[in-house]
Amino acid sequence: MTITPAAAGTSVPVDPPLENLERVLPIEAPELRTGVPVPVAGVPDGPRYVTGRLLPGHTLPSVPFTAELPETAVELPLKDPLGEGNLGALGAVSEASDLALSSPGASLGAPVSAPRSDHRGRLVPVLPQVALITPVLQGTPAAALLMD
């Protein structure tokens, strides 16, 4: 028995069995080839010191991810409605494209202010501030319809 390390890929191929549709619907089953992107985590942007605040900004940093949206191809054979035979096939193809993602994050404020000279260095109670960092999804998917 030979054991080899798993190859790191950018996507996992998915080939759904659509042949069973032919038993239910009176059409030929379409062919579908696609994959599921595998996100790879990057280095999070750590907390940053902010002047005048007790807690750093980006207390809960967002984590960046990169992935590749794999190529997807769908092909549906078209039957001639007036006779027997096929008119060809209708297809849709999307190219592979890079994805950039980031998880949500948060910045939290302390319930007290930083020591202030106008209060002789004492801490003053303040309303804590919470800021949410929105998640990001960026990509450039493109697709084309094909007729054979």
C-alpha positions as CSV (number, residue, x, y, z in Angstrom):
1,M,0.0,0.0,0.0
2,T,1.4,3.4,-1.0
3,I,0.5,6.5,0.9
4,T,1.0,9.8,-0.8
5,P,0.3,13.3,0.5
6,A,-2.9,14.9,-0.6
7,A,-2.5,17.4,-3.4
8,A,-3.5,20.9,-2.5
9,G,-6.1,22.0,-5.0
10,T,-8.0,25.2,-5.4
11,S,-11.3,23.4,-5.9
12,V,-13.0,20.1,-5.4
13,P,-14.6,18.7,-8.5
14,V,-18.4,18.0,-8.3
15,D,-20.0,15.7,-10.9
16,P,-23.7,15.3,-9.9
17,P,-25.5,12.2,-11.2
18,L,-28.3,13.8,-13.3
19,E,-29.1,10.6,-15.3
20,N,-31.9,9.8,-12.9
21,L,-33.8,12.8,-14.2
22,E,-34.5,10.8,-17.4
23,R,-36.7,8.4,-15.4
24,V,-38.9,11.3,-14.1
25,L,-38.9,13.8,-17.0
26,P,-39.3,13.0,-20.7
27,I,-36.0,14.7,-21.6
28,E,-32.4,13.8,-21.9
29,A,-30.5,14.6,-18.8
30,P,-28.2,17.6,-18.9
31,E,-24.5,17.2,-18.3
32,L,-23.0,19.3,-15.5
33,R,-19.3,19.7,-14.6
34,T,-18.4,22.0,-11.8
35,G,-16.5,22.3,-8.6
36,V,-16.6,23.8,-5.1
37,P,-14.0,26.4,-4.2
38,V,-11.6,25.6,-1.4
39,P,-10.9,28.8,0.5
40,V,-7.3,29.2,1.9
41,A,-7.0,31.4,5.0
42,G,-4.6,34.3,5.0
43,V,-3.0,36.3,7.8
44,P,-5.6,38.3,9.8
45,D,-5.1,42.0,10.1
46,G,-4.4,42.2,13.8
47,P,-5.6,44.8,16.3
48,R,-4.2,48.4,15.9
49,Y,-3.5,50.9,18.5
50,V,-5.7,54.0,18.3
51,T,-4.7,57.2,20.1
52,G,-7.1,58.1,22.9
53,R,-8.7,54.7,23.2
54,L,-8.1,52.0,25.8
55,L,-8.8,49.1,23.6
56,P,-7.2,48.7,20.2
57,G,-9.1,49.0,16.9
58,H,-10.1,45.8,15.1
59,T,-10.3,43.9,18.4
60,L,-11.7,41.0,16.5
61,P,-9.9,41.1,13.2
62,S,-11.4,39.9,9.9
63,V,-9.6,37.0,8.3
64,P,-8.9,37.1,4.6
65,F,-9.4,34.1,2.3
66,T,-8.5,33.4,-1.3
67,A,-10.1,30.8,-3.5
68,E,-10.8,30.1,-7.1
69,L,-14.3,29.7,-8.5
70,P,-13.9,26.7,-10.8
71,E,-15.1,26.4,-14.4
72,T,-18.7,25.3,-14.7
73,A,-20.2,23.7,-17.8
74,V,-23.8,22.7,-18.4
75,E,-24.9,21.1,-21.6
76,L,-28.6,20.2,-22.5
77,P,-29.3,18.2,-25.6
78,L,-32.3,19.7,-27.6
79,K,-34.7,17.3,-29.4
80,D,-36.5,18.3,-32.5
81,P,-40.2,18.8,-31.6
82,L,-41.3,18.0,-35.1
83,G,-39.4,14.9,-35.7
84,E,-36.9,12.5,-34.4
85,G,-33.3,13.5,-33.7
86,N,-31.5,16.3,-32.0
87,L,-31.2,19.9,-32.9
88,G,-28.0,20.1,-31.1
89,A,-27.1,21.1,-27.6
90,L,-27.6,24.3,-25.6
91,G,-24.8,25.0,-23.2
92,A,-23.5,27.5,-20.7
93,V,-19.9,27.8,-19.6
94,S,-18.4,30.0,-16.9
95,E,-14.7,30.5,-16.7
96,A,-12.7,30.0,-13.6
97,S,-12.1,33.2,-11.6
98,D,-10.3,34.2,-8.5
99,L,-12.2,35.1,-5.4
100,A,-11.2,37.2,-2.4
101,L,-13.2,36.9,0.8
102,S,-12.9,38.2,4.3
103,S,-14.8,37.2,7.4
104,P,-16.6,39.7,9.5
105,G,-14.8,41.4,12.4
106,A,-15.5,43.8,15.2
107,S,-14.0,46.8,17.1
108,L,-15.0,47.2,20.7
109,G,-14.7,50.3,22.9
110,A,-14.1,50.3,26.6
111,P,-16.9,51.4,29.0
112,V,-14.5,54.0,30.4
113,S,-12.5,56.8,28.7
114,A,-8.8,57.1,28.7
115,P,-7.3,59.2,31.6
116,R,-8.1,62.8,30.9
117,S,-6.3,65.8,32.3
118,D,-9.5,67.8,32.7
119,H,-10.7,65.2,35.2
120,R,-7.2,65.0,37.0
121,G,-6.3,61.7,35.3
122,R,-9.4,59.9,36.4
123,L,-11.3,57.5,34.1
124,V,-14.8,58.7,33.1
125,P,-17.6,56.2,32.4
126,V,-18.7,56.4,28.7
127,L,-21.1,54.3,26.6
128,P,-19.1,51.5,25.0
129,Q,-18.8,51.6,21.2
130,V,-19.2,48.6,19.0
131,A,-18.4,48.6,15.3
132,L,-18.9,45.6,13.0
133,I,-16.5,45.1,10.0
134,T,-18.6,43.7,7.1
135,P,-17.5,40.6,5.3
136,V,-16.3,41.0,1.7
137,L,-16.7,38.8,-1.4
138,Q,-15.0,40.0,-4.6
139,G,-14.7,38.1,-7.8
140,T,-15.1,38.5,-11.6
141,P,-17.2,35.6,-12.8
142,A,-18.1,35.5,-16.5
143,A,-20.3,33.1,-18.4
144,A,-21.3,32.4,-22.1
145,L,-24.2,30.6,-23.7
146,L,-23.3,28.2,-26.5
147,M,-25.4,26.5,-29.2
148,D,-24.1,23.5,-31.1
